[in-house]
Amino acid sequence: MSFAENLKILRKEKYLSQEQLAEIMGVSRQAVSKWEQGSGYPETEKLIDLAKKLDVSLDVLLLDKSPAVNDKNETAVALSEKGLTVPAESAIYIQNEDILVRCYKFSVMPVLLPTKREPKFVLAGVNSTGLLGDNITELGWYKEKEDIQKEIATIAEAVKSGKRTYQLQYNCKVKGVINPKIVE
């Protein structure tokens, strides 16, 4: 696929109109339209900023590769220490007690100054991105960094194997919302 096709797919995956993307990028809607028609390209700095805003690498944005598929024709899953990103069409439903949320991006967020009875990390999930940013849902609380890293790796494997739902396994139960305490 070309830059124009990739841009259009990525913009739609983020649920953005051409006008919304133009506003985010500080350009006109007509400029975004030209980029998607293949009759123009952004400047280098804008191109780098565009890749960052769409949360993809430049090679995915520019090269003849589908943003959703890697060379082995498997679901492209970006796993890092900070979280996990999957293509929007491969989003997975995450279940934890009374919540069920469809997510395509997961972030590890540390709890600031936790006490001994408080969890140290939160797993946050993104189910959509709009003009004001990501729509984030708190999915689970974790005692240790290793627990949340195992959870994210297991979610990545579930996505790669084509599962549509995933039950959190390594999170701890907490009581309270403002200052959550671990329930033993």
Secondary structure, DSSP 8 states (H G I E B T S, - for coil): --HHHHHHHHHHHTT--HHHHHHHHTS-HHHHHHHHHTS----HHHHHHHHHHHT--HHHHHSSS-TTB-TTSSB--EEETTEEE--GGG-EEEEETTEEEEESEEEEEE-SS--TTS-SEEEEEEEEEETTEEEEEEEEEESSHHHHHHHHHHHHHHHHTT-SEEE--S-B-EE-SSS-EE--
